[in-house]
Amino acid sequence: MTSATPPVNVADYQRIASDLLAPGPGGYYNGGAGDENTLRENVAAWSRITLRPRVCVDVGDVSTAATVLGEQLSMPILVAPTALQKMAHADGELAMARAAQATGTLMVCSTLASSSLAEIAAAAPTGPRWLQLYLCRDREVSFALVDQAVAAGATAIVVTVDAPYAGIRERDTQSGFVVPDHIDMPGVTAALGRSAGLTVEEFFSMVDPTLTWTKLEEFIAKAPLPVLVKGVQCGEDARLACDHGVAGIIVSNHGGRQLDNVAPTAEILREVVEAVSGRVEVLVDGGIRRGSDVAAALALGANAALVGRPALWGLTVGGQAGAEHVLELLRRELEVALALLGVTSPSKLTNAYVSGA
Ligand SMILES: Cc1cc2nc3c(=O)[nH]c(=O)nc-3n(C[C@H](O)[C@H](O)[C@H](O)COP(=O)(O)O)c2cc1C
């Protein structure tokens, strides 16, 4: 592909974005923990799932529309929370939110967003949004962020539970990556009651590494919105999450950025779905690069999938238009996958549509 050839898939966006990004931000966005085995496996594992189509089914009218935790979306593909989007593009989260709104899907806004939730809501007033939260030792800080989310019309909180400490990402050390001075995290700064910003490292030192299921349940009891947990990686924890009152579970290994050599999410999804047994909705992220990956996730029992880096690559290449194009490419790929599998909507996919189920 030459630079003059328009991107036609996520891999094209990855290549173009990686050329555009400076080494520091490029390594931060593209990198993972340790030897990056999980980072690579996340992607590879989806392609090992073999789809099992049915033919001579009326697929004259196929829709990718889906309802996820009560939100009616154009597709079961959400934008995962990713920090500091202004490093990808000057319009950062505002462009991402507009892209999600334009494609009819939901954006999960990171605690470490480089725009405030109020700014994001103003940029995309009709787009649904959730807030991703790292619970801080000082719960007042977390509840101040929740207040911002409620004021900005967020409809759920996603508590990330796989990051009591940040993973060791060597690309960042090698590149000497630091967040550029002009990019800050206004939501966190305001929640802390500060006027000057703080570093990501400073923020992670405030995250509560003593969080237990009991403490999470206490948080959920006080939270004014439904709470999902993000970062569940086995059936036992999925059951505990249900027992402690979560509204949904996101199967995730943080895109391979936390502990290396954990299983790719495609391989643990089924275990989690079986453990949950329909008590709450199950979402999944990590390595989703094609609409057919989403179809596989749905067939394995997920209600929806999220994309992190693909949306960031789109944002890097073309701001709102780039992120929007990535989301629309994935939606279209899912639509074709549904039709060719012989189903007319995402909810019709079951285990029968993957081999070896
Ligand atoms: C650059 C970057 C920043 C991220 N920041 C956050 C974050 O602030 N909070 C969070 O819960 N997850 C964060 N994640 C993880 C994503 O939400 C998601 O789990 C992951 O990107 C999914 O994998 P994928 O990038 O292969 O789609 C981040 C991921 C990346 C790549």
The ligand as a Gaussian input file, in Angstrom:
#p B3LYP/6-31G(d) Opt

LIG

0 1
 C       -2.913000       3.709000      24.629000
 C       -3.874000       2.958000      25.484000
 C       -4.367000       3.553000      26.634000
 C       -5.270000       2.860000      27.437000
 N       -5.812000       3.507000      28.526000
 C       -6.717000       2.855000      29.286000
 C       -7.345000       3.523000      30.367000
 O       -7.093000       4.687000      30.638000
 N       -8.236000       2.810000      31.105000
 C       -8.543000       1.506000      30.828000
 O       -9.352000       0.899000      31.537000
 N       -7.987000       0.873000      29.788000
 C       -7.094000       1.504000      29.017000
 N       -6.554000       0.872000      27.932000
 C       -7.003000      -0.500000      27.593000
 C       -8.202000      -0.439000      26.646000
 O       -9.355000       0.028000      27.299000
 C       -8.546000      -1.819000      26.076000
 O       -8.684000      -2.743000      27.132000
 C       -7.512000      -2.328000      25.074000
 O       -6.968000      -1.280000      24.326000
 C       -8.174000      -3.351000      24.155000
 O       -7.255000      -3.892000      23.274000
 P       -7.036000      -3.375000      21.766000
 O       -6.246000      -2.110000      21.871000
 O       -6.277000      -4.491000      21.167000
 O       -8.399000      -3.172000      21.146000
 C       -5.647000       1.533000      27.115000
 C       -5.146000       0.943000      25.960000
 C       -4.272000       1.628000      25.141000
 C       -3.780000       0.976000      23.889000

